[in-house]
Amino acid sequence: MNTGIKPKHQRLVLVVIALVALVGAGLLAAWALRSQASYFFVPSEMQAAPPPTGQAVRLGGMVEEGSLKTMQDGVTIAFIVGDGKARIPVRYAGIVPDLFVEGSGVVAEGRLEPDGTFVADTLLAKHDENYIPRELKDMTEAQARAAVAETQ
Amino acid sequence: MIAEFGLAALWLAAALAGLQLFAGAIALKGRAGELSRLVRPVAVMQGALTAVSFAALVMLFLRTDLSVKLVVANSHSAKPFIYKLAGTWGNHEGSMLLWVTVMAGMGALIALLERRLPERTMLATLATQAFVGLGFYAFLLFSSNPFERLPMPAAEGMGLNPLLQDIGLAFHPPTLYLGYVGLSVAFSFAVGALLTGEVGPTFARVMRPWVLGAWIFLTIGITAGSYWAYYELGWGGWWFWDPVENASLMPWLAGTALLHSASVLAARDALRAWTVMLGVVAFSMSMIGTFLVRSGILTSVHAFAVDPERGSFILVLLAIYIGGALTLFALKAGSIAEGARFSATSREGALVFNNVMLSAILGIVLLGTLYPLLTEAFGVKVSVGPPYFNPVGAIFAVPMLVVMAVGPLLRWRRDAFARVRKSVIFVGLIFALLLAVLLFWRPMGLLPWLGMALSVPLAVASVLPLRGRNLGHLPLSVWGMVVAHFGLALALFGMAADSALTVEKLAAARIGDSTKVGPWTVTLDSVEPVAGPNWIALEGRMSATYRDKAESSVIAPQARSFWAPPQQTTESALLTRWNGQLYAVLGDETEDGRWQLRLWWKPFVTCIWFGGLLVALGGFLALLGRVAVDLRRRVAVRKIAARKEELEKVQGR
């Protein structure tokens, strides 16, 4: 293979191969990102334009006061996430984050079921004063007080 | 006094960095004369001063000096000693001081020890190291001064984030930083060599042990961080594709590629420009990682403080250093002569393939990490997670691993495939057989299936280079390669087994209830309050029995409440067997008096971290081998010189 190839040509071939692989990786990444990235919704957005059922998305809002219930099995919980304009029922099976309480913010990762319930795989809540999910931070500043007031 | 002393040492170190840059730059122009002799001692002095400054901060934390703002914000007098110590770097300012200390320390080490390069290249390297250092000194002194005093001393500190109050904090950040910032040496060597145009095998041989050292620490840091997240967060996962994890993975990927391309350059004088490029990229990834983690652009347990000014500051530094180095590369790359040729089926060919695949994976991780930041600039919030990283990364990782099995068997320059055909068929057969067996055994995802089937032949192939060699006389660096590749295969096995075979069980149990998870039967015996130095907790005592064994073991997960700062954390409990781990988390009490339990049986999960440690051990063996060879060479050179001198004396008479 290397007989007759000048060093210059070999370098060129290597550069071309590397470029093709990297550009390929980039295109693949771009394509996958468009289809795989999960989008962030607040309840009113989710009600207005619901994502396709089964698609992984995030839902962020305030946990409505008095809405938190534990199911018969003792590990599944149901609650309502609201933003003052809309309310979405959420179901989650698992141990809730340490600072997950009614009346505070939450980001739920999961998917919307055909019946309009949001089934969460993961709940992100405030971990401490410095640890607030980014999406939630914007919301608490802009909408939270109103949201809590209205959903109470 | 200590705070002022530390701050003064830091300012002095920054000034010395300025002098080092100035003297080095003038020396490069060839007009320095006496000044060029200053560069090395100044670099050593600078390293010593930053160490003094860091030691001062450690002392402030150990004494809990409540007149210092940083100590008040992050420490508490009732904290155990080890967290007072580790708390030094468990915050933004302290960790940036650690960064600068490591950076200056590495500069001091190369100034002290490295004598193989032409002096001009060495001066250019040290000047670059100082130039990069200066930016971070400025960042530290102007926007993140760790020694700032409060106008009035506080009565008590606010304490350390309880998630960080773990022994992991003592080890994970320092090792990670040694690796992260250690790569700055590769950057400086690369830029230095570009400036003087001296890129060749000597350059690669000089750079390699330094990169290897940094890479070992980076490997250990990532492995330790992964295990820490695994048991501390209580989510049962060991890698979340969190941006801060990616920030540590990206320099590792680039560093791994750099190590392999440097060995091609050292042995065969090929891949010159590419190696220099990787040297620049590796540390650029460290800086991008620092930007992601420290700017507050991401929110995570690693982002200590959100301050837009700091973010822009680091961004400007990034633009200067990465942009500058890439521009220099674009200008100078043409002047680097082509290296030696090689055929596609050769050790070089396989290593080039490995490099390209590693770079592709790096690109994929980088894009996936930056994409949410980019879309957010346009007002669309997205999050990118495992559904993206796992399959897209695997498209490049799997071919890379396949070639990793074959590459070490090939000879340098050119080789005939026929020579390794038997080994390839042997390994391929194991792979095919495992694929079939696993397919019939139980259903699992595509990636875990591929991963498990691939890991065993990989492990076999990794020891094949030992075949037919005299094991007693094998160079240490070959052992290093074998151990590291075997470790990677082991880690792959752990990852695949964990995702294919993990059993998870959520239960609400009354005291005395038994729950089955995989082969385990777990009985909740009691839930009792316990107390620690700065927390109280509810501890769930459970006895776990493996299959129908008679004896049972006790595991006791806790739900802890810290009081400074007031916060709850869940402490998972682990029970390790040779074939996996039982992982237990205690949740809340339900209204009817049952306790929420979350249990996992994770077969072979420990292989992930043992594999990671083996990879680091492989790097360590290779480093030992290289250093030993170099020391022997130095001794030999000295002996020859001494003999020559003697001979001349004799002849002179």
Interface residues (C-beta under 8 A of the other chain):
Chain A: M1 N2 I5 P7 K8 Q10 R11 L14 I17 A18 A21 L22 G24 A25 G26 L28 A29 A30 A32 L33 Q36 A37 S38 Y39 F40 A56 R58 T70 D73 G74 V75 A93 G94 I95 V96 D98 L99 E109 H127 D128 E129 N130 Y131 I132 P133 R134 E135 K137
Chain B: N161 P162 L163 G234 W274 L298 T299 S300 V301 A303 F304 A305 V306 E338 G339 A340 R341 F342 S343 A344 T345 V352 N355 V356 M357 S359 A360 I361 G363 I364 L367 G368 Y371 P372 T375 V380 K381 V382 S383 V384 G385 P387 Y388 P391 V392 I395 F396 R414 L506 A507 A508 A559 P565 Q567 Q568 T569 T570 V585 G587 D588 T590 E591 D592 R594 Q596 R598
